[in-house]
Every structure is written in C-alpha cells, then in structure tokens.
Amino acid sequence: MLRVLLLWLVADLPLAKAVKPAATLPLLVQLEGQALVPFYLEQKQAGLSSDALGQAVQRQAKRIAAEQDALAKRLEADDVRVTRRYSRLVNALRVRVAPERRATLAKQTGVKRVERLRVYEPLTAKSVPAIGAKTAWGTRTTGYDGKGMRIAVIDTGLDYTHAMFGGAGTEKAYQSNDATKVEEGSFPTDKVDGWDFAGKDYSGEDDVPLPDGDPLDRSGYGHGTHVAGIVAGVGVTKKGRPYDGDYFAGLDYSEFLLGPGVAPKAKLFALKIFGDKALNSTNLVLDALEWCADPNADNDFADRMDVVNLSLGSTLGLEEKHEAEAEVFTNLTRLGSVIVSGAGNSNNNNFYHVAAPGVERSVIAVGSAKLDGSVYRMAARSARGPSSPHSLLKPELIAPGELIQSARMGTGTGGAWFTGTSLAVPHVAGVAALARQAHPGWRATEITALL
C-alpha cells in the first residue's frame, strides 16, 4: 500500500507509522464510460445551449449510475466490498478486496483499469507581506483581497471558532462544540463552510468513514487550521477579535496578534478527510476532489472551487502509475480549479523526491523557502524534482515554509509556528485566489502560468 508522509513535520516528529500487512486493499476500479466533467466540457465546447447542456449531463449521470449499479452487483456477488462511487471527475468504484484477487477485477466487463488508492498521512505574520500579498491588496478602494473566491482546504478540518476565521475567539466556544453534528447557529459561518468526509474515529486503514456535516478540526495538532489561516485567515487584533476592516498595502501588522492570510476575504471550505487521531492516514482525497467539482451535487459545475489546497503528499521515488487519479486532477483543472500541493519534506540532496499529488502535470508543486539574510532560498528539507514517473520539472514554485505563524486549533486567539512544505502551499493557493479574482475569465492553466 502506498504510504504518505506528513508534509509539515517538525524535525523531531516521527515521519510515519510502520506499515501493517493489509487483509484487504483499497482499490479504484475505473469504468470505461466517460465521467461527468469531461463529458460536460466536451458538450459545452460543441456549442450546446445551457438547457440542452444540463439535460445532456443529467442523461449521462443516469448512464453512469446504471453502469456502476451493474458492476457493483457483480462485484458484491463475488464478495468484493464496494465502499464508494465516483462519477464527476472519474467514473469509478472504490472497493476493498484481498490482494491476490486484484488481477481478476480488471477482467470484469466494462472495467478500464484497476489501481491502488494512495493512502495519505498528513505530512504568518511576516511571510504574507514577504510574498507581496499586501501589494496585491492595493488601496482601501482598489486591489484584490480574495473577495468572492472559494478556496477548499483538504486537510484535518478547521477550527471555525477561532477568531482568525471570524469565530467567537474563546477556548470555551471550541470545547463546547460537538464535532459529530452540526449545532444550530454554529456552522456553517459567513467565513467557513465544508464537510467532514471521515468522522471522528476514521483511521484510513479500515476504510469505514462516518461522514457528517461538521468539519471542526480536532486532530490534536491542528494542521488544517494552521494551513487555512495562512491562505485566507482574516487576522486577529491585539484585542483578540477578528479583524473586520479593509485590507490594503499600508495595513499595520504590528496591530495584530495574528496577521491576515494571503486572500483574507475569500470563502473557506474545510474538507476534513482525516479522523481525529494524530498521524493517521486517509484514502478520502478523491471524495473531497469530487465535492470540489460540484459541492451541492446537482451536476451543475458552476459552483466548483476556485482554488484547492492540498498540504499533503505521498512517498517519494518511482511508484506505479496512477492514471485514473491523474485524470481526476486533470478534469478538475479543466473545469477551472487551480490545484496546489506540497513537494514534500524528503530533503533536496537527491532527485525524484517530489511527493504525489504534486507529481501530476495539472497540480502545482510547491517547495519550501527559508529566509537567508534578505533572500529566500530553497530550504534543505524541501524535496527536489524532477517528478516520477513523468520526469517533469518540479517543484514549479517555492514559498515561505520555515517557522510560519498561523492559527492554533482550540486556543480561540492563539497561534503556533510550524515548518514544512505544507505551509508553503497555502501561500501559493492564496496568491492563486488573488489572481483568479483579478482575472475571473482565465483558465486554471493560465492562472498557473501567471504564478
């Protein structure tokens, strides 16, 4: 099973747990029928009217459902457990099966390919001005601050009670929140929306998530909360309140306990794919990416995310190809989402060390930069390319990732300092949101080229 490393790890934290022999494998079984997003894009390119396009997509959705029903029935009759269905970015079933039976799945009628699922383990005050974000904010009446942009943070969840995200800003508000359900008036907020795909006890090894509507971060280390604060936190004033003023180039950071994120007026969507135990794993990334394409699941993709932040990554080296997963990232990019991921923390003294999904052509891989005097240079811990298996030039960018301050989960107003490429990723994701705001009609690939 492909293992994945925590991207933000500090020096003394163990990198990964020992791999236990799996009784069953989590596999992705891709069907031959076309997924909804590439179908939608082809039909749109053909010039269909809005009504005709919507009807065509709904018909394709029914065809996919019928194909999946037929295959799932055959698989379950053969004692293969179907645990999830995907239709938007890839037409596939997620299954669990004994390793020795993997080859037989590929022989099923209508199956295009069978792949192992990647299993992931989760790898500001001065850094935001350092990358020029305040310049992009401009004046009080002009410039770009992320307003109207939708940013998905696929991670351990988000502490939306923290003042950094417009919350009450007290430890009591966090401690009294029941993360297993949505309490009336507590979530979603004006700043934060999202979904918990995992549930409290999900480990990633047994593939039995218990999803719910509340993505509150209770991971023990607050990785998702810290990342989200960098990309789009509103800032916490010295009085311990959420900052609610304008963002402009002359903003005085000395007046903040925690400075604002890169795109402070963007809407955050916390997509929780990890359980609440530290150093656990997940194979729910595809679930979150499907959600990013169509949050309300109505097969109308107008509400897709503008930017997707993935501060996680896989083991380094020459791994088997993941063509179906590559299609997922390609299709989400074609739909218009800019996807940003970390290069990894496997050190830059060797080649082919970039972590997945940063190895994919359609994903921006970000390395970590460290301030050396007055110049930012690539940090020693940051992974070096090219990518495997494509030998692409990676990472494309580096951003501040050494001793970055942001919101600390459960503290109300407090912050923490983390190090690693996980913290470089949200800097770039925030800039991508500002670029998208400035150029709303541009394709995701054009935004990437601009960066």
C-alpha positions in Angstrom: 0.0 0.0 0.0 1.4 3.4 -1.0 2.2 5.3 2.1 2.2 9.1 2.5 4.3 11.4 4.7 3.2 14.3 6.8 4.4 17.4 5.0 4.6 19.9 7.8 6.5 17.8 10.3 8.9 19.4 12.7 12.4 17.9 13.0 11.8 15.5 15.9 8.4 14.2 14.9 8.4 10.6 13.5 7.6 10.6 9.8 5.3 7.6 9.5 3.9 4.6 11.3 5.0 1.1 10.5 3.0 -0.4 7.6 0.9 -3.4 8.7 0.1 -6.1 6.3 -3.3 -5.4 4.8 -6.0 -8.1 4.9 -7.7 -6.2 2.0 -6.5 -3.5 -0.4 -8.4 -0.2 -1.1 -8.6 -0.1 -4.9 -10.0 2.2 -7.5 -11.9 0.4 -10.3 -12.3 2.8 -13.2 -15.2 2.1 -15.7 -15.0 2.7 -19.4 -17.8 5.2 -19.6 -16.9 8.9 -19.6 -17.1 10.8 -16.3 -19.4 13.8 -16.0 -16.9 16.7 -16.0 -15.1 15.7 -19.3 -18.5 14.9 -20.8 -19.8 18.3 -19.8 -16.7 20.1 -21.1 -16.9 18.3 -24.5 -20.6 19.1 -24.9 -20.1 22.7 -23.9 -17.3 23.0 -26.5 -19.7 21.6 -29.1 -22.0 24.7 -28.5 -25.0 23.2 -26.7 -27.4 25.7 -25.1 -27.5 26.0 -21.4 -30.7 24.0 -21.1 -29.6 21.3 -23.6 -26.2 21.0 -21.8 -27.9 20.5 -18.4 -30.2 17.8 -19.9 -27.3 16.0 -21.6 -25.3 15.9 -18.3 -28.3 14.5 -16.4 -28.7 11.8 -19.0 -25.0 10.9 -18.8 -25.3 10.8 -15.0 -28.1 8.2 -15.3 -26.0 6.2 -17.7 -23.0 6.2 -15.3 -25.3 5.2 -12.4 -26.7 2.3 -14.4 -23.1 1.1 -15.4 -22.0 1.3 -11.8 -25.0 -0.5 -10.5 -24.4 -3.4 -12.8 -20.7 -3.7 -12.0 -21.3 -3.2 -8.3 -23.9 -6.0 -8.3 -21.4 -8.4 -10.0 -18.6 -7.5 -7.6 -20.6 -7.8 -4.5 -21.9 -11.2 -5.6 -18.2 -12.1 -5.7 -17.6 -10.8 -2.2 -15.9 -7.6 -3.2 -16.9 -4.7 -0.9 -17.9 -1.5 -2.8 -17.3 1.4 -0.4 -17.7 4.5 -2.6 -18.8 5.6 -6.1 -17.4 8.5 -8.1 -18.9 10.0 -11.2 -17.8 13.6 -11.7 -14.1 13.6 -12.1 -13.7 9.9 -12.7 -16.2 7.1 -13.4 -15.1 4.6 -10.8 -15.9 2.5 -7.8 -13.7 2.3 -4.6 -13.6 -1.2 -3.4 -11.8 -3.4 -0.8 -10.5 -6.8 -1.9 -7.9 -9.4 -0.9 -4.6 -8.5 -2.7 -4.5 -11.8 -4.6 -7.8 -11.1 -6.2 -6.8 -7.7 -7.7 -6.0 -9.0 -11.1 -9.4 -10.6 -11.6 -11.1 -7.2 -11.2 -9.5 -5.9 -14.3 -11.1 -8.7 -16.3 -14.6 -7.6 -15.5 -16.7 -6.4 -18.4 -16.7 -2.6 -18.6 -13.6 -2.1 -16.5 -11.0 0.3 -17.9 -8.3 -0.1 -15.2 -7.7 -1.0 -11.6 -5.3 0.9 -9.4 -4.2 1.1 -5.8 -5.5 4.1 -3.9 -2.9 6.4 -2.5 -3.2 6.4 1.3 -2.2 9.7 2.9 -0.8 10.7 6.3 -0.8 14.4 7.0 2.9 15.4 6.1 2.5 34.3 9.1 2.8 37.4 10.3 5.9 38.2 8.2 5.5 35.7 5.4 2.4 37.2 3.9 3.9 40.6 3.3 7.1 38.9 2.1 5.4 37.4 -0.9 3.8 40.7 -1.9 0.3 40.0 -0.9 -0.1 43.4 0.6 0.9 45.0 -2.7 -1.9 43.0 -4.4 -4.4 44.3 -1.8 -3.7 47.8 -3.1 -5.6 50.7 -1.6 -8.8 50.7 0.5 -10.9 51.0 -2.7 -8.8 49.1 -5.3 -6.9 45.9 -5.4 -7.6 42.2 -4.7 -8.2 40.6 -1.3 -9.9 37.3 -2.3 -13.5 38.6 -2.1 -15.8 36.2 -4.0 -13.3 33.4 -4.2 -13.9 29.9 -3.0 -10.9 28.0 -1.5 -11.1 24.4 -0.5 -8.6 23.2 2.2 -8.5 19.4 2.1 -7.0 18.5 5.4 -7.7 17.7 9.1 -10.6 20.2 9.3 -10.7 23.7 10.6 -11.4 25.4 13.9 -14.0 27.8 12.8 -14.5 29.0 16.4 -11.0 30.7 16.2 -11.0 34.5 15.8 -8.8 34.0 12.7 -11.9 32.8 10.9 -14.4 35.2 12.4 -15.3 32.9 15.3 -16.1 33.6 19.0 -12.4 33.5 19.8 -12.6 31.6 23.1 -11.5 28.2 24.3 -14.9 27.6 25.7 -16.6 28.0 22.2 -14.3 25.3 20.9 -14.6 22.9 23.8 -18.4 23.1 23.9 -18.7 22.4 20.2 -19.9 18.8 19.4 -17.9 17.9 16.3 -20.1 14.9 15.5 -23.0 17.0 14.5 -23.9 20.5 13.3 -25.4 22.5 16.1 -27.9 25.2 15.1 -26.3 28.5 14.5 -22.7 27.3 14.9 -21.9 26.1 11.3 -21.6 27.0 8.5 -20.5 30.6 9.1 -20.1 33.6 6.9 -16.4 32.7 6.5 -16.3 28.9 6.6 -18.3 26.1 5.1 -17.4 22.5 4.3 -17.9 18.8 5.1 -16.4 16.0 7.2 -15.8 13.0 5.0 -14.0 11.0 7.7 -15.7 11.2 11.1 -14.1 11.1 14.5 -12.7 7.5 14.5 -11.7 7.0 10.9 -8.1 5.8 10.6 -7.8 5.3 6.8 -6.8 1.6 7.3 -10.2 0.1 7.7 -11.9 2.3 5.0 -15.0 2.8 7.1 -15.6 6.6 7.3 -18.6 8.0 9.1 -19.1 11.4 7.4 -21.0 14.3 8.9 -21.6 17.9 8.2 -19.2 19.4 10.8 -15.5 19.6 9.8 -14.3 21.0 13.1 -10.6 20.3 13.5 -9.9 18.0 16.4 -6.8 16.3 15.1 -4.6 17.1 18.1 -2.2 19.2 16.2 -4.4 21.5 14.1 -2.7 21.1 10.8 -5.8 22.1 8.7 -6.5 25.1 11.0 -2.9 26.4 10.6 -2.9 25.9 6.8 -6.3 27.7 6.4 -5.1 30.7 8.5 -2.3 31.2 6.0 -4.4 31.0 2.9 -7.3 33.1 4.0 -7.4 34.0 7.7 -9.0 37.4 8.5 -6.4 38.3 11.1 -6.7 38.6 14.9 -6.3 42.1 16.5 -4.4 42.8 19.7 -7.8 42.9 21.5 -8.3 39.2 20.5 -11.1 40.0 18.0 -11.4 39.0 14.3 -10.2 41.9 12.1 -13.2 43.3 10.1 -11.6 46.3 8.3 -10.2 46.8 4.9 -7.1 45.1 3.6 -4.6 47.4 1.9 -0.9 47.8 1.2 -0.4 50.2 4.2 -2.0 47.8 6.8 0.0 47.9 10.0 0.8 44.4 11.1 2.1 45.5 14.5 -1.6 45.9 15.4 -2.3 42.2 15.1 -1.8 39.2 17.3 -2.0 37.1 14.2 -1.7 38.7 10.8 -4.2 38.1 8.0 -3.8 35.4 5.4 -2.9 35.9 1.8 -6.5 36.1 0.5 -8.4 37.3 3.7 -11.8 37.9 2.2 -12.0 34.5 0.4 -14.6 32.0 1.5 -13.0 28.9 3.0 -14.3 25.3 2.5 -12.9 22.9 5.1 -13.0 19.4 3.7 -12.0 17.1 6.5 -10.5 13.8 5.3 -8.7 12.6 8.4 -10.0 11.2 11.7 -9.2 12.9 15.0 -6.1 10.8 15.8 -2.6 12.3 15.2 -0.5 10.7 12.4 -3.5 8.8 11.0 -4.0 8.1 7.3 -6.7 8.5 4.7 -7.8 7.5 1.3 -10.6 10.0 1.1 -8.8 12.6 -1.1 -10.9 11.6 -4.2 -14.1 12.1 -2.2 -13.1 15.7 -1.4 -12.0 16.4 -5.0 -15.4 15.2 -6.3 -17.0 17.6 -3.9 -14.8 20.4 -5.2 -16.2 19.9 -8.7 -19.8 20.1 -7.5 -20.4 21.0 -3.9 -24.2 20.7 -4.0 -24.1 17.5 -6.1 -26.7 18.8 -8.7 -24.4 18.0 -11.7 -24.1 21.7 -12.4 -20.5 22.7 -12.1 -20.9 26.5 -11.8 -20.2 26.2 -8.0 -16.8 24.5 -8.4 -14.0 25.6 -6.2 -11.7 28.4 -7.5 -8.6 27.0 -5.7 -7.9 23.7 -4.0 -5.2 23.5 -1.2 -3.6 20.0 -0.6 -1.0 20.2 2.1 -0.2 16.5 1.9 1.7 14.1 -0.2 2.9 10.6 -0.9 6.1 8.6 -0.6 8.9 9.5 -2.9 10.6 7.5 -5.6 9.5 5.5 -8.7 6.0 4.3 -7.9 3.4 2.6 -10.1 1.4 4.9 -12.3 -1.9 6.2 -11.0 -3.6 7.1 -14.3 -7.2 7.2 -13.0 -6.2 9.6 -10.2 -4.3 11.7 -12.7 -7.5 12.0 -14.7 -9.2 13.3 -11.6 -6.7 16.2 -11.2 -6.7 16.9 -14.9 -10.5 17.1 -15.1 -10.8 19.3 -12.1 -8.2 21.7 -13.6 -10.0 21.7 -16.9 -13.2 22.6 -15.0 -11.3 25.7 -13.7 -9.9 24.9 -10.3 -6.3 25.7 -9.5 -4.8 22.8 -7.5 -1.8 23.4 -5.3 0.1 20.7 -3.4 3.4 20.3 -1.5 6.6 19.0 -2.9 7.4 17.1 0.3 10.0 17.3 3.1 12.3 14.5 1.9 15.4 16.8 1.5 16.8 18.3 -1.7 20.1 16.4 -1.8 18.6 13.8 -4.2 16.4 13.7 -7.3 12.9 12.3 -7.9 11.8 13.1 -4.4 8.6 15.2 -5.2 5.5 13.8 -3.5 2.2 13.0 -5.1 -0.1 14.6 -6.0 2.5 17.3 -6.7 3.9 15.0 -9.4 0.8 15.3 -11.6 1.0 17.6 -14.6 -2.1 19.6 -13.6 -1.0 20.2 -10.0 1.3 23.0 -8.8 4.0 21.5 -6.6 5.4 24.0 -4.1 8.7 23.7 -2.3 9.6 25.4 1.0 11.7 28.6 1.1 13.9 29.7 4.0 14.9 33.3 4.6 18.7 33.6 4.1 19.6 37.1 5.1 17.4 39.2 2.8 16.9 36.4 0.2 14.5 33.4 0.2 16.3 30.2 -0.8 15.0 26.6 -1.1 15.0 25.0 2.4 17.2 22.0 2.9 14.3 19.8 3.9 12.2 20.7 0.8 12.1 17.9 -1.8 13.7 18.2 -5.2 12.4 17.0 -8.6 12.0 16.1 -11.3 8.8 14.2 -10.8 8.3 10.5 -11.0 7.2 8.9 -13.3 6.9 11.7 -15.8 10.3 13.4 -15.2 8.6 16.9 -15.2 10.3 20.0 -13.8 9.1 20.1 -10.2 8.5 21.9 -8.0 7.3 24.8 -10.0 7.4 27.3 -7.2 8.8 27.8 -3.7 7.2 29.9 -1.0 7.9 30.6 2.7 7.7 27.4 4.7 10.1 27.8 7.7 8.7 28.8 11.1 5.4 30.1 9.8 3.0 31.5 12.3 -0.8 30.9 12.0 -3.8 30.0 14.0 -3.6 27.3 16.6 -6.6 25.0 17.0 -8.6 25.2 20.2 -7.0 28.4 21.6 -9.5 31.0 20.5 -7.0 33.6 19.5 -3.6 31.8 19.8 -1.0 31.0 17.2 1.6 28.4 16.5 4.8 28.2 14.5 5.1 25.3 12.0 7.7 24.3 9.4 7.5 22.4 6.2 6.1 22.5 2.6 2.6 22.2 4.0 2.9 25.9 5.0 4.4 26.9 1.6 1.4 25.5 -0.2 -1.3 27.9 1.3 0.9 30.9 0.4 0.7 29.9 -3.3 -3.0 28.9 -3.0 -3.8 32.3 -1.6 -2.0 34.1 -4.4 -3.8 31.9 -6.9 -7.1 33.1 -5.4 -6.0 36.8 -5.8 -5.0 36.1 -9.4 -8.4 34.4 -10.1 -10.1 37.4 -8.6 -8.1 39.7 -10.9 -8.7 37.5 -14.0 -12.1 35.7 -13.5 -12.3 34.6 -17.1 -8.9 32.9 -17.2 -8.4 29.2 -17.4 -6.7 27.4 -14.5 -3.7 26.7 -16.6 -3.4 30.5 -17.4 -3.5 31.3 -13.7 -0.8 28.7 -13.1 1.3 30.3 -15.8 0.9 33.7 -14.3 2.2 32.5 -10.9 
